[in-house]
């Protein structure tokens, strides 16, 4: 599936499934996690190759994904930091600090995203 839309879905990695919010529009990507005290699950920013935590209230884990949703790098950012962009990244997953390690997200792992439609079901988006 080549196009992404704002909405909700499920992020699957290594047998673990977590809720994910998809931020595909400029407005949704710009807002990101700003103004929140936390997140249940994760936020997928697409397209994106870098993030910042200016104005954030909590530390986050960041996974940079390539076109095929393979993790190219993972890091943790405290509030008020500018993350270094990864040139191969096309998508970014953000979650509360520590969450990505618990879910098994690490360099080289491929994640899957199932976007949920209005009826609660959807297709798996492979990013290609």
C-alpha positions as CSV (number, residue, x, y, z in Angstrom):
1,X,0.0,0.0,0.0
2,X,1.7,3.2,-1.1
3,X,-0.4,5.9,0.6
4,X,-0.9,6.6,4.3
5,X,-3.7,8.5,6.0
6,X,-4.1,9.8,9.5
7,X,-5.8,7.3,11.7
8,X,-5.4,4.4,14.1
9,X,-4.0,0.9,13.6
10,X,-2.0,-1.9,15.0
11,X,1.8,-2.1,15.0
12,X,3.1,-5.7,15.0
13,X,6.7,-6.7,15.7
14,X,8.1,-10.0,16.9
15,X,4.7,-11.4,17.8
16,X,3.7,-8.3,19.8
17,X,0.8,-6.1,18.7
18,X,0.3,-2.6,20.1
19,X,-2.1,0.2,19.1
20,X,-0.6,2.8,16.8
21,X,-1.7,6.3,15.7
22,X,-0.7,7.1,12.2
23,X,0.2,10.8,11.5
24,X,0.5,11.1,7.7
25,X,-0.7,14.7,7.2
26,X,1.5,17.7,7.7
27,X,-0.7,18.9,10.5
28,X,-0.8,15.6,12.4
29,X,3.0,15.1,12.0
30,X,3.6,18.7,13.3
31,X,1.5,18.1,16.4
32,X,2.9,14.7,17.1
33,X,3.1,14.0,20.8
34,X,3.2,17.7,21.8
35,X,1.0,18.6,24.7
36,X,0.6,15.0,25.9
37,X,1.6,13.5,29.2
38,X,2.2,10.1,27.6
39,X,1.0,7.7,25.0
40,X,-0.6,4.2,25.0
41,X,1.1,2.3,22.2
42,X,3.0,4.3,19.5
43,X,2.8,7.1,17.0
44,X,3.9,6.5,13.4
45,X,5.0,9.6,11.6
46,X,5.1,9.3,7.8
47,X,6.9,10.5,5.8
48,X,9.6,11.4,8.3
49,X,13.3,11.0,8.7
50,X,13.9,12.9,11.9
51,X,12.2,14.2,15.0
52,X,12.6,16.7,17.9
53,X,11.3,16.7,21.5
54,X,11.0,20.5,22.0
55,X,7.9,21.1,24.0
56,X,7.6,17.4,25.0
57,X,6.7,16.4,28.6
58,X,8.3,13.0,28.6
59,X,11.2,11.0,27.1
60,X,10.5,8.9,24.0
61,X,12.0,6.0,22.1
62,X,12.4,6.6,18.4
63,X,12.6,3.9,15.7
64,X,13.6,5.1,12.2
65,X,12.2,2.8,9.5
66,X,13.1,2.5,5.8
67,X,10.6,2.1,2.9
68,X,10.0,-1.6,3.7
69,X,9.4,-0.8,7.4
70,X,12.8,-2.3,8.5
71,X,14.3,-0.6,11.5
72,X,17.5,1.3,10.6
73,X,18.1,2.8,14.0
74,X,16.6,3.2,17.5
75,X,17.4,5.9,20.1
76,X,15.9,7.5,23.2
77,X,15.4,11.3,23.4
78,X,14.8,13.3,26.5
79,X,12.6,16.4,26.2
80,X,14.2,19.4,24.6
81,X,16.4,17.5,22.1
82,X,16.8,17.4,18.4
83,X,17.2,14.0,16.9
84,X,19.7,13.5,14.1
85,X,17.9,12.6,10.9
86,X,18.7,9.2,9.4
87,X,19.1,9.5,5.6
88,X,17.6,6.1,4.8
89,X,14.5,6.6,7.1
90,X,11.1,7.2,5.5
91,X,9.0,6.7,8.6
92,X,9.5,7.2,12.4
93,X,7.8,5.4,15.3
94,X,7.6,7.2,18.6
95,X,6.7,5.6,22.0
96,X,7.4,6.2,25.6
97,X,11.0,5.6,26.7
98,X,11.6,1.9,27.2
99,X,8.6,0.6,25.2
100,X,10.4,-0.2,22.0
101,X,12.9,-2.5,23.8
102,X,10.0,-4.3,25.6
103,X,8.3,-4.8,22.2
104,X,11.5,-6.2,20.5
105,X,12.0,-3.2,18.2
106,X,15.7,-3.1,17.3
107,X,17.9,-2.5,14.2
108,X,17.2,-4.9,11.4
109,X,13.7,-5.9,12.6
110,X,10.8,-5.4,10.2
111,X,7.5,-4.1,11.7
112,X,4.1,-4.3,10.2
113,X,1.3,-1.8,10.4
114,X,-2.4,-2.7,10.0
115,X,-4.4,0.5,9.5
116,X,-7.9,0.2,11.0
117,X,-10.8,1.4,8.9
118,X,-14.2,2.6,10.2
119,X,-15.4,-0.9,10.7
120,X,-12.3,-1.9,12.8
121,X,-10.5,-3.9,10.1
122,X,-7.9,-2.9,7.5
123,X,-5.0,-3.9,5.3
124,X,-1.5,-4.4,6.3
125,X,0.6,-1.5,5.1
126,X,4.1,-2.7,4.2
127,X,5.3,0.8,3.2
128,X,6.1,-0.3,-0.4
